[in-house]
Amino acid sequence: MKKYLLFIITALSFMLINTSQAESLPAYYPDAFQVLGVLERIDNEHSILIINDRKLNISSHLKVSTPRNRSTTIRALRTGMLVGANPSGTHADQIWVLPHKFKPRQNVMPIPK
């Protein structure tokens, strides 16, 4: 009986953690990201972002979203930030800045082929 009760409490705790995590992101954030990681480099001269060793070309109309601002510019980005992106091929059209302690409920979604 104690093992069953411990299982129920653990399962409920896990569901609450996932729910609170999902609620911590604004509604304008997507449910999943194709690219998720630390922003390692911003190269405005060559229009390139590096996220976890993945090179993305910066779109000429890049949108950046933060938890406090739905739409801002690339100037809001800093190396070391945790970010998510859903690129179109190798081009980043939008970048979402994530809270430092963000942990996805699941791995990043696969890149469509």
Contacts in CASP RR format, 6 or more apart in sequence:
PFRMAT RR
TARGET T0000
AUTHOR 0000-0000-0000
METHOD contacts of the structure
MODEL  1
MKKYLLFIITALSFMLINTSQAESLPAYYPDAFQVLGVLERIDNEHSILI
INDRKLNISSHLKVSTPRNRSTTIRALRTGMLVGANPSGTHADQIWVLPH
KFKPRQNVMPIPK
18 105 0 8 1.000
21 102 0 8 1.000
21 103 0 8 1.000
21 105 0 8 1.000
22 105 0 8 1.000
24 67 0 8 1.000
24 99 0 8 1.000
24 102 0 8 1.000
25 67 0 8 1.000
25 98 0 8 1.000
25 99 0 8 1.000
25 102 0 8 1.000
26 65 0 8 1.000
26 67 0 8 1.000
26 70 0 8 1.000
28 65 0 8 1.000
28 70 0 8 1.000
29 65 0 8 1.000
29 96 0 8 1.000
30 86 0 8 1.000
30 96 0 8 1.000
32 104 0 8 1.000
32 106 0 8 1.000
32 108 0 8 1.000
32 109 0 8 1.000
33 84 0 8 1.000
33 85 0 8 1.000
33 86 0 8 1.000
33 96 0 8 1.000
33 104 0 8 1.000
33 108 0 8 1.000
33 109 0 8 1.000
34 85 0 8 1.000
34 86 0 8 1.000
34 87 0 8 1.000
34 108 0 8 1.000
34 109 0 8 1.000
34 110 0 8 1.000
34 111 0 8 1.000
35 51 0 8 1.000
35 52 0 8 1.000
35 54 0 8 1.000
35 56 0 8 1.000
35 84 0 8 1.000
35 85 0 8 1.000
35 86 0 8 1.000
35 87 0 8 1.000
35 108 0 8 1.000
36 51 0 8 1.000
36 52 0 8 1.000
36 82 0 8 1.000
36 83 0 8 1.000
36 84 0 8 1.000
36 85 0 8 1.000
36 98 0 8 1.000
36 104 0 8 1.000
36 108 0 8 1.000
37 51 0 8 1.000
37 52 0 8 1.000
37 82 0 8 1.000
37 83 0 8 1.000
37 84 0 8 1.000
38 51 0 8 1.000
38 52 0 8 1.000
38 80 0 8 1.000
38 81 0 8 1.000
38 82 0 8 1.000
38 83 0 8 1.000
39 49 0 8 1.000
39 50 0 8 1.000
39 51 0 8 1.000
39 77 0 8 1.000
39 78 0 8 1.000
39 79 0 8 1.000
39 80 0 8 1.000
39 81 0 8 1.000
39 82 0 8 1.000
39 83 0 8 1.000
39 95 0 8 1.000
40 50 0 8 1.000
40 51 0 8 1.000
40 52 0 8 1.000
40 53 0 8 1.000
40 79 0 8 1.000
40 80 0 8 1.000
41 48 0 8 1.000
41 49 0 8 1.000
41 50 0 8 1.000
41 79 0 8 1.000
42 49 0 8 1.000
42 74 0 8 1.000
42 77 0 8 1.000
42 78 0 8 1.000
42 79 0 8 1.000
43 49 0 8 1.000
43 50 0 8 1.000
44 58 0 8 1.000
44 74 0 8 1.000
47 57 0 8 1.000
47 58 0 8 1.000
47 60 0 8 1.000
48 55 0 8 1.000
48 56 0 8 1.000
48 57 0 8 1.000
48 58 0 8 1.000
49 55 0 8 1.000
49 56 0 8 1.000
49 57 0 8 1.000
49 58 0 8 1.000
49 77 0 8 1.000
49 85 0 8 1.000
49 92 0 8 1.000
49 95 0 8 1.000
50 56 0 8 1.000
51 83 0 8 1.000
51 84 0 8 1.000
51 85 0 8 1.000
55 90 0 8 1.000
56 85 0 8 1.000
56 87 0 8 1.000
56 90 0 8 1.000
56 91 0 8 1.000
56 92 0 8 1.000
57 90 0 8 1.000
57 91 0 8 1.000
57 92 0 8 1.000
58 74 0 8 1.000
58 91 0 8 1.000
58 92 0 8 1.000
59 88 0 8 1.000
59 91 0 8 1.000
59 92 0 8 1.000
59 93 0 8 1.000
61 93 0 8 1.000
62 74 0 8 1.000
62 92 0 8 1.000
62 93 0 8 1.000
62 94 0 8 1.000
62 95 0 8 1.000
63 71 0 8 1.000
63 93 0 8 1.000
63 94 0 8 1.000
63 95 0 8 1.000
64 71 0 8 1.000
64 72 0 8 1.000
64 73 0 8 1.000
64 74 0 8 1.000
64 76 0 8 1.000
64 77 0 8 1.000
64 94 0 8 1.000
64 95 0 8 1.000
64 96 0 8 1.000
64 97 0 8 1.000
65 71 0 8 1.000
65 72 0 8 1.000
65 94 0 8 1.000
65 95 0 8 1.000
65 96 0 8 1.000
65 97 0 8 1.000
66 72 0 8 1.000
66 76 0 8 1.000
66 96 0 8 1.000
66 97 0 8 1.000
67 97 0 8 1.000
67 98 0 8 1.000
67 99 0 8 1.000
69 76 0 8 1.000
74 95 0 8 1.000
76 97 0 8 1.000
77 83 0 8 1.000
77 95 0 8 1.000
77 97 0 8 1.000
81 97 0 8 1.000
81 98 0 8 1.000
82 97 0 8 1.000
82 98 0 8 1.000
82 99 0 8 1.000
82 100 0 8 1.000
82 102 0 8 1.000
83 95 0 8 1.000
83 96 0 8 1.000
83 97 0 8 1.000
83 98 0 8 1.000
84 95 0 8 1.000
84 96 0 8 1.000
84 98 0 8 1.000
85 92 0 8 1.000
85 94 0 8 1.000
85 95 0 8 1.000
85 96 0 8 1.000
86 93 0 8 1.000
86 94 0 8 1.000
87 93 0 8 1.000
89 111 0 8 1.000
END
